[in-house]
Amino acid sequence: MTTVITLNGQRVLITGAGGNIGSGIARRFAAAGAEVIAHYHRSADEAAALAEEIRGTTTQADLTNPAQLQAMVDEVGPVDVLVNNAAVQTVRPLKDTTAEDWREIIDANLNAVFALTQAVVRTMIPTERGSVITIASVEGTNPAEGHAAYATAKAAVLMHTKAAALEYGRFGIRCNAVSPGLIGRPGIEEQWPEGVRRWHAAAPLHRLGTPEDVGNACVFLASPLAEWITGQNLTVDGGVSTHPTW
């Protein structure tokens, strides 16, 4: 994409940046001129390679650990944009999901978003500006089998986004969500051919999404072009949600 959006001088913290979608988001922000801080939990090598590629920096934390989360925020310092991208997704039938399974998904996908958003917004308030973008999912409104805990967390993230927009708007801080559909990754066609086939058939644009597609949406929401947009969910799914189901 030849971007017309310039984010020169903006500092952006992206969680889970060592992963597939996170790296695509990081690349799009870097292409727009932003300084990217790439968070990782366990994917140190991937995050380091990404940071070298985009001339960014890395930071490490288990976001479900309050002490580590706050230490990271203190280390990074004030940022202009936070992208809550880090997530955990497991596939398990609801009848087989244990309380521990449920807590792990909710902690990583919802509680960490609340805690990090709150901590980062505290550093944004003195500047009276900032943008928080949370990566939700199309499953937040239309769950898939075996993804009950994940879908529940993403649905809650969408409401958290609206609530945060309502309360943080008075400080000049905008909060929005991006809900991706099925995003391509290496090997997905071999691992899940039937699902990829169904997605292609259901998507009016007839392809999987790319990590950069998600990144483009995030860059837009962080940019001055979206300065009067807050509390919204931007669905990036190639049009699949135009169908009752896929």
C-alpha positions as CSV (number, residue, x, y, z in Angstrom):
1,M,0.0,0.0,0.0
2,T,1.2,3.5,-0.8
3,T,0.0,5.3,2.2
4,V,-1.1,8.9,2.4
5,I,-1.3,8.6,6.2
6,T,1.8,10.0,8.0
7,L,2.3,9.2,11.7
8,N,5.8,10.7,11.9
9,G,6.7,11.3,15.6
10,Q,4.1,9.0,16.9
11,R,5.1,6.3,19.4
12,V,3.1,3.1,19.1
13,L,3.0,0.1,21.5
14,I,1.8,-3.1,19.8
15,T,1.2,-6.1,22.0
16,G,1.8,-9.6,20.7
17,A,3.8,-8.1,17.9
18,G,5.9,-11.2,17.4
19,G,2.8,-13.1,16.1
20,N,1.3,-13.2,12.6
21,I,-1.3,-10.4,12.9
22,G,0.9,-8.3,15.3
23,S,3.8,-8.3,12.9
24,G,1.5,-7.1,10.1
25,I,0.2,-4.3,12.3
26,A,3.7,-3.3,13.2
27,R,4.9,-3.1,9.6
28,R,2.0,-0.9,8.6
29,F,2.7,1.6,11.5
30,A,6.3,1.6,10.6
31,A,5.5,2.3,7.0
32,A,3.5,5.3,8.1
33,G,6.5,6.7,9.9
34,A,5.6,5.7,13.5
35,E,8.1,4.6,16.1
36,V,7.1,1.0,17.0
37,I,7.6,-0.7,20.3
38,A,6.9,-4.4,19.7
39,H,5.7,-6.3,22.8
40,Y,6.2,-10.0,23.1
41,H,5.6,-12.6,25.8
42,R,7.5,-15.7,24.6
43,S,8.3,-15.0,20.9
44,A,11.6,-13.2,21.6
45,D,13.3,-14.2,18.3
46,E,10.3,-13.2,16.2
47,A,9.9,-9.9,17.9
48,A,13.7,-9.2,17.6
49,A,13.7,-9.9,13.9
50,L,10.6,-7.7,13.4
51,A,12.2,-4.9,15.3
52,E,15.4,-5.1,13.2
53,E,13.3,-5.1,10.0
54,I,11.2,-2.0,10.9
55,R,13.9,-0.3,13.1
56,G,11.7,-0.5,16.2
57,T,12.4,-1.7,19.7
58,T,11.0,-4.6,21.8
59,T,9.6,-5.0,25.3
60,Q,8.7,-8.2,27.1
61,A,6.0,-8.9,29.6
62,D,3.4,-11.5,30.6
63,L,0.3,-9.2,30.4
64,T,-1.7,-11.4,32.7
65,N,0.9,-10.6,35.5
66,P,0.0,-7.1,36.9
67,A,3.6,-6.5,38.1
68,Q,5.1,-7.3,34.8
69,L,2.5,-5.3,32.9
70,Q,3.1,-2.1,35.0
71,A,6.9,-2.6,34.8
72,M,6.6,-2.6,31.0
73,V,4.4,0.5,30.9
74,D,7.0,2.3,33.1
75,E,9.9,1.1,30.9
76,V,8.2,2.1,27.6
77,G,7.0,5.5,28.9
78,P,4.3,7.6,27.2
79,V,3.0,6.5,23.8
80,D,0.5,8.0,21.4
81,V,-1.1,4.8,20.3
82,L,-1.7,1.5,22.0
83,V,-2.7,-1.6,20.0
84,N,-4.1,-4.4,22.2
85,N,-3.3,-7.3,19.9
86,A,-1.9,-10.0,22.1
87,A,-4.3,-13.0,22.4
88,V,-4.7,-16.6,23.2
89,Q,-6.9,-18.9,21.3
90,T,-7.6,-22.6,21.9
91,V,-10.1,-24.9,20.2
92,R,-12.0,-27.0,22.7
93,P,-15.7,-28.0,23.0
94,L,-17.5,-26.0,25.7
95,K,-18.5,-29.3,27.4
96,D,-14.8,-30.1,27.8
97,T,-13.6,-26.6,28.8
98,T,-12.4,-26.6,32.4
99,A,-12.5,-23.6,34.7
100,E,-8.8,-23.2,34.3
101,D,-9.1,-23.2,30.5
102,W,-11.8,-20.5,30.8
103,R,-9.8,-18.3,33.1
104,E,-6.7,-18.5,30.9
105,I,-8.6,-17.3,27.8
106,I,-10.5,-14.6,29.7
107,D,-7.3,-13.4,31.5
108,A,-5.3,-13.1,28.2
109,N,-8.0,-11.8,25.9
110,L,-10.0,-9.6,28.2
111,N,-8.5,-8.9,31.6
112,A,-5.1,-8.0,30.1
113,V,-6.8,-5.6,27.7
114,F,-8.6,-3.8,30.6
115,A,-5.4,-3.6,32.7
116,L,-3.1,-2.4,30.0
117,T,-5.5,0.1,28.5
118,Q,-6.0,1.6,32.0
119,A,-2.3,1.8,32.7
120,V,-1.4,3.3,29.3
121,V,-4.3,5.8,29.3
122,R,-3.0,7.2,32.6
123,T,0.1,8.2,30.7
124,M,-2.0,9.7,27.9
125,I,-4.3,11.8,30.1
126,P,-1.7,14.6,30.7
127,T,-1.3,15.1,27.0
128,E,-5.1,15.1,26.4
129,R,-4.7,12.9,23.3
130,G,-4.2,9.3,22.4
131,S,-5.6,6.4,20.5
132,V,-6.3,2.9,21.8
133,I,-7.1,0.2,19.3
134,T,-8.1,-3.3,20.4
135,I,-8.0,-6.3,18.1
136,A,-11.3,-8.1,18.6
137,S,-12.7,-10.7,16.2
138,V,-15.7,-11.5,14.1
139,E,-16.3,-14.2,16.7
140,G,-17.2,-11.5,19.1
141,T,-20.6,-11.3,17.4
142,N,-20.7,-14.7,15.7
143,P,-19.0,-17.6,17.6
144,A,-17.5,-20.7,16.1
145,E,-17.7,-24.1,17.6
146,G,-14.9,-24.9,20.0
147,H,-14.2,-21.2,20.5
148,A,-16.7,-20.4,23.3
149,A,-14.3,-18.8,25.7
150,Y,-12.5,-16.9,23.0
151,A,-15.7,-15.6,21.5
152,T,-17.0,-14.6,24.9
153,A,-13.8,-12.6,25.6
154,K,-13.9,-10.9,22.3
155,A,-17.6,-9.9,22.8
156,A,-16.6,-8.4,26.1
157,V,-13.7,-6.6,24.5
158,L,-16.1,-4.9,22.1
159,M,-18.2,-3.6,25.0
160,H,-15.0,-2.6,26.9
161,T,-14.1,-0.5,23.8
162,K,-17.4,1.3,23.9
163,A,-17.2,1.9,27.7
164,A,-13.6,3.1,27.4
165,A,-14.5,5.5,24.6
166,L,-17.4,6.9,26.7
167,E,-15.2,7.6,29.8
168,Y,-11.9,8.5,28.2
169,G,-13.2,10.8,25.5
170,R,-13.3,13.7,27.9
171,F,-9.5,13.4,28.0
172,G,-9.2,13.5,24.2
173,I,-8.5,9.8,24.0
174,R,-10.2,7.7,21.3
175,C,-10.9,4.0,21.7
176,N,-11.8,1.7,18.8
177,A,-11.8,-2.0,17.9
178,V,-10.9,-3.9,14.8
179,S,-12.5,-7.3,14.2
180,P,-10.6,-9.4,11.7
181,G,-12.1,-12.4,9.9
182,L,-9.9,-15.3,8.8
183,I,-6.4,-14.1,8.4
184,G,-3.9,-16.1,6.3
185,R,-0.8,-17.6,7.9
186,P,1.8,-20.0,6.6
187,G,0.4,-23.5,6.3
188,I,-3.3,-22.7,6.9
189,E,-4.4,-24.1,3.6
190,E,-2.8,-27.5,4.5
191,Q,-3.9,-27.4,8.1
192,W,-7.6,-26.4,7.6
193,P,-8.4,-26.8,3.9
194,E,-12.1,-27.2,4.4
195,G,-12.4,-24.0,6.5
196,V,-10.3,-22.0,4.0
197,R,-12.5,-23.3,1.2
198,R,-15.7,-22.3,3.0
199,W,-14.2,-18.8,3.8
200,H,-13.3,-18.2,0.1
201,A,-16.8,-19.3,-0.9
202,A,-18.5,-17.0,1.6
203,A,-16.3,-13.9,1.2
204,P,-17.5,-11.5,-1.5
205,L,-13.8,-10.5,-2.0
206,H,-13.0,-14.2,-2.3
207,R,-9.7,-14.3,-0.3
208,L,-8.4,-14.6,3.2
209,G,-7.3,-11.5,4.9
210,T,-3.6,-10.6,5.4
211,P,-2.0,-9.3,8.6
212,E,-1.4,-6.1,6.7
213,D,-5.1,-5.7,6.0
214,V,-5.6,-5.5,9.8
215,G,-2.6,-3.2,10.1
216,N,-4.1,-0.8,7.5
217,A,-7.3,-0.6,9.5
218,C,-5.4,0.2,12.7
219,V,-3.3,2.9,11.0
220,F,-6.4,4.5,9.8
221,L,-8.0,4.5,13.2
222,A,-4.9,6.0,14.8
223,S,-4.6,8.7,12.2
224,P,-6.0,12.2,12.0
225,L,-8.4,10.9,9.3
226,A,-10.3,9.2,12.2
227,E,-10.1,12.0,14.7
228,W,-13.9,12.0,15.2
229,I,-14.3,8.3,15.4
230,T,-14.4,6.6,18.8
231,G,-16.3,3.7,20.4
232,Q,-16.5,1.9,17.0
233,N,-15.8,-1.6,15.8
234,L,-14.3,-1.8,12.3
235,T,-14.9,-5.3,10.8
236,V,-12.1,-6.4,8.4
237,D,-13.4,-9.7,7.0
238,G,-13.6,-9.4,3.2
239,G,-17.4,-9.1,3.5
240,V,-18.1,-12.4,5.1
241,S,-20.3,-10.7,7.7
242,T,-22.7,-9.7,5.0
243,H,-24.0,-13.4,5.2
244,P,-26.1,-14.6,8.1
245,T,-23.4,-17.3,8.6
246,W,-20.6,-19.0,6.8
